[in-house]
């Protein structure tokens, strides 16, 4: 069936800010789909509140609205733009829910707008728990015994009939929010109550627990003619019980015979046909490990994280094909973009093994429980490809960038076999390391399987790796042994450690014996047809398919690895734009990255894609073949920066700012010299290695002080210390991981935080704009509300900032991007930090100023000057709009995580509010981040003494908006004394009703809770904040944020209608 | 122990020896199925060939005896990237290493199977030798390798005597491939799990007798019919038409099998006789090619064949595309097809080659791919139902013209044109 001629204007709904469970994969899918639609001559109207995405670029869609994703806003956009259709299946659960709400209210019908792709009935059948269950029963597909309940009582009653444990799954939530496994009545009641509240429709599915079964997924495509294919299947190494997003996953399935494989495949096709899905769909199965019994766990009638993974694992562009199907094409009419010979109606055949490992945020949330459950906690993931499982696992481990490079990186050697047995029963992110240790201690594979339920095949593979470790330790390193170790992808440094040799000796031995990585192509067809897309992975042994191309100048763009807190999608945005800019300048581009969720690892972004770990060794192997003319590291975040030295040693010129200048910005002494030369002030401080030295510096400076490791992103490990005791605690935490660089101790200065991104060509500097943070210093810049243009600082300060930026950029010989953070105190400006590279604000500031910073930086790197590029150097005129970047957190997903804001970054994503006035922009930004107030007009305040004065002012404004204020004893006293009416509530330890009861009563809009200075060890505060977050109550932990919120609500009271802004026209 | 694969073009792959210790020369082909290596090994159509699996990890779930498609493995050799050290599956009977040893199949592991596949793709299927001997002078062996011909393999693989596969009396007989069909709490608590076969939903073939000509039939052809209630009598390949017709079957099924269809001259003559009766006929793979040859069409050898479980075929009767299991090196030439005799019923979406024929004025239809799956997708299992429907109609005295129901005239020729570089 050819394209539907009635589809001309399509509105695409994005997934909004990045949160756990809904991350970069939707930027990837959305971008691919928008490009695919535009290819067909369709006019695309894009709505997404997330400014860090590529899909919100003006050249991806015709109209771009970076507006809050609410039904009201979408209705307004539909009225304004009058699309004929909307495509809701590419924006994750958020997009799908919005599409459904618009449909159900009749708004779409009224405005003659069609839902493209899957219909509303289909979505209801797949997403509604009861509808889905009924449908499965009708077509004879097994589901686990379950019932949808709307009250806790019903849930308990049903569970009594099927027995504990049970799995709880709230309907219409993403990443399994609010779900879990209950082993007894107490747990059941707790999880159920919470889940019912978080579900959009107040429903939770109570289900027979099938934990321990194999978890198998199929990615399926279907077109309007009914043709179905499976793109690939995947097997979770962690059995049912761990969310697939938190599981180590392998593709294709490894332990299924053809009978099992086809049984589940047939079932998946039957389900997608019955649901009449048109587009992509993900079906998850639980397969009993010792029988053919299986259950359908769930169906996602949209592109998902798994479909992004499947796309990268196979080369089959699911989102692109889904978009074409939505337009009416059938699978046999869509060409396979990789072979260009075959069609989309085939199933990829893999001739390699893919391993995905989640990137979990426990390094950020050290207090959080590491346990993995049915609620997803990972912020990102890495993927690796190899021709053997051992190698794929080893490559994936070192891609994580979590100080792990082999199965010894977490040391469990001190545990006895009994302790290991207990430890194995704990399901957390370190389980494969525990298994490795158990094997080393001689535990049988059967016993490990018994405890973990992980299939013996995988356990044996881990055993093969530990045996190789042992061989390297005890045997002579012959070329044969080395070859075998490399086949399993043992990195040279690990081999060196195990053999007691130097890494350079290992490299030399390798090269002498011709043991080098070769590259194979991902071609969707296991070499059956000739492929044209250069998408490579490394193996040891065999023919190398990657051929060194010549003719054009060649640049290596280093990606940013897995998405983590502090290094998010922004860096992928920068890498992709840099790649495009280099291509435009006539360069051949090569990307190295290992993140399956991102746009940069799509096979048609660069001329060549190497899907590889970002370590010096892995990069060197590629450089050996490609011999690039240069590498660019300033766009890939800290991941790429860390490779600078290595690249230089390989003889690859670093394009743009040089390594020594990057060092000068990070090295305390070198940087102090520069500041001295340029006469720029900064907070006093010193560098230390030990707690003793730190205390000495802190006492010299006077508390409070800022403690942080150097060369880190997102302020990892950064803390404000107010006493010697805290210094000791923080230093111990920082030094848990061996530090290559000294630790910085600085005097803490309180003032207005200001941030600048700039492009420098060596002579001139271009500053698109100055951003100002709402929160004062002490809150990490990534967690602060950021306002452009800076509206509370005067011209004098702005000029000073521009001047300092120029001086610093020149002194550091910056060629390309630079990001600087300042503190403004009165008319004084101090520099906090200089990063001669791209930053998290680059996409945001590019979009709102209309200045394509990355493109300009790339041109500058290639030798153009700012003037040649048509820009007047210096600080650019301010835009007519206020654009506010609001951080978005995923605290509810990480049990036990401290949520109060501080110098260490905690947010996972961001959204934008853009408007003509500051207050409307602020309101939009809050709305986009999910703060949709007022609801009940009740609030709780509990603030530390220092904040009482501000609390009075803020409380008064909330009171004026009709809020009833509840406050703990001293806060209530302060408020009442100042004439702000506040009701006193009891502390948790006191008699009921306490502040906790109030929160659990679900009538609270917001809790304002500022923790005591430094880190709050006050149990009450922690508990209040956690409970609020987990019950879906907004929590604010900084007075500045509270003030911003009340301002935005005051504005809302004045005008209901929002003004929409098409970013593409800025 | 070291082993070598020497191709007739002089390429040598060095790897490790697996399976039986012997030297073989055979035709080297590759299969892209990611699972189902046992079904591949026991598919008689591989007689006279050595198979290279493109998926690198083989033997992961060991050997599940009940999944065998015939009594023994047929390939002359087995070529893999890596054999799993420890198989893991609840049904696993023996490891693949033991299976190859016990069945005297030699092989080679640890070679770059992707590089080998690319050679076969680019230069076409060729002969090769698997050996543990290190030949210093290839000229010694290359003429021998080049001289190899598959020969008459059908006679080697067909059954020696006719036998009967009994019809399933109930759907439950068809186990064990089933999920828990529906959750019935009472039954569940009582420990009863309702089982329902996932593929066959009714015994629509009950009472029908099918004659299956075994040219190297995969077990699941007879099973697929029996599961639907048909009683299947399996005949050796060289059985005469008269003998089969004497048993008065309701329908005749021509099986898959190995080798060049043109070598089966006597079989083709018998098939022509069957064609001339009004008995419904359904044929798969070699059977499809033999029927085409028997009715005046031609076949040619594909450059490197179709072997795998991901080949899309288009059903002209419905316009639908199905993913099919395939294993063939030869194909029917649609260009030389007499439209008065047969018209295309299926084509391959990838390369446009013929995948099925519907015969004019006859209740005969044939497919190149494998609706019986094993290994591979079960999507085209509905063709057995189509055959049963045809038999039912014939039994009721209704004259069926397969070409009117399933074919589409003029299809396939243009597509076949696009295939360049075919060995004709």
Interface residues (C-beta under 8 A of the other chain):
Chain A: X137 X140 X141 X142 X143 X144 X145 X146 X161 X162 X225 X226 X227 X228 X229 X230 X252 X253 X254 X255 X256 X257 X258 X259 X261 X262 X263 X265 X266 X267 X269 X289 X290 X291 X292 X293 X294 X295 X330 X331 X332 X341 X342 X343 X345 X346 X347 X348 X349 X350 X351 X352 X353 X387 X388 X389 X445 X455 X456 X457 X460 X464 X520 X525 X526 X527 X528 X529 X530 X541 X542 X543
Chain B: X30 X32 X33 X34 X35 X36 X38 X39 X54 X55 X56 X57 X60 X61 X64 X67 X81 X82 X84 X85 X86 X87 X88 X89 X90 X91 X111 X112 X113 X114 X115 X117 X118 X121 X176 X177 X178 X179 X180 X181 X182 X183 X185 X188 X189 X193 X196 X198 X199 X308 X309 X310 X311 X312 X314 X319 X320 X321 X322 X323 X349 X350 X373 X374 X375 X376 X377 X378 X379
